[in-house]
Amino acid sequence: MRKILGLAAIGILAVATAAQAQRDQIRIVGSSTVYPFATKVAESFGRGGSFKTPIVESTGTGGGFKIFCSGVGPEFPDINDASRRIKQTEIEACASKGAKDLIEVPIGYDGIVVASSKRAPHLRLTRKQLFLALAKSVPTAMGSTKPNTARTWADIDKSLPAAKIEVFGPPPTSGTRDAFVELVMELGCKQTWPWLAQLEKDDNAKFKQICDTMREDGGWVDAGENDNLIVQKLEANPNAFGVFGYSFLEENKDKVQGASVEGFDPTFDNVAALKYPISRPLFFYVKKAHLGVIPGLKEFIAEFTSAKAIGEDGYATEIGLIPLPAPKLQQAQNIGKSLAPNVR
């Protein structure tokens, strides 16, 4: 037993020594939604002069977790930004590669916006309308489904424009896509016919197959992880819509507008109060094994959770982050100080 423990300790020491020798710069992957905030914090941190500016990559939440969970050591990222909570399958994938002790740190809130050009009419949409516009198949009263044949928004509801349904959105690797499916598609799906709510209880896999699958005929278009590219597409086509985080609406409010959903506009106050129905929390995840090994990692976490960064008047809120209320900010700061693993 002592010999095994000794070998384990030698292995950890070897990883630590290798990391110190091979990398002196924090590496961050993950959510395109969190990317602007992480970049802002990284730049501020780098200007302090004590450590190099962290490398931040926009890979999407799911894509980030795949890279993040691939192992422990200098060749693997230290932090994954996420626009949703880590899934149990991802926790297990991390653990299988040695990344067993993870720290989840909440940083704020974001709204998912259904945006269009400012040249287009401002729409008031419901989740049911969005589901019927974007689902590959739509349910019927008889407990079955049929291919989605809606071509215009007016086909969904006569009160909507007779414009072609064309929505540019994030790919399956994106946390924004996951959240949109959960908060819009699934809830809108259940509102179509009562049998869907019962199906969710009886056969969740079939429910998800019906409600989560986006159309593939041009009504929904995977536009990659570059939300700025979606904004450009909306500028070029006033009839199109795009799905992205509130921060990109805030950054481009001179060019695009957000549709009302269930009677609430995607405003700072509505997202902060969680009144806007497509609101969600944002996080970052840290490997405990990299603390004290990658230079500046502890200090970077302290910067990221500081009031000057993510507080009510923090510099991240200047670019669209919806801040945590004071008690939750204090909790985040406590996590950042204790750095105790809290992912189960």
Secondary structure, 3 states (H helix, E strand, C coil): CHHHHHHHHHHHHHHHHHHHHHCCCCEEEECCCCHHHHHHHHHHHHHCCCCCCCEECCCCHHHHHHHHCCCCCCCCCCEEEECCCCCHHHHHHHHHCCCCCEEEEEEEEEEEEEEEECCCCCCEECHHHHHHHHECEEECCCCCEEECCCCEHHHHCCCCCCCECCEEECCCCCHHHHHHHHHHHHHHHHCCCHHHHHHHHHCHHHHHHHHHCECCCCCEEECCCCHHHHHHHHHHCCCCEEEEEHHHHHHCCCCEEECEECCECCCHHHHHCCCCCCEEEEEEEEEHHHCCCCCCHHHHHHHHCCHHHHCCCCCCHHHCCECCCHHHHHHHHHHHHHCCCCCC
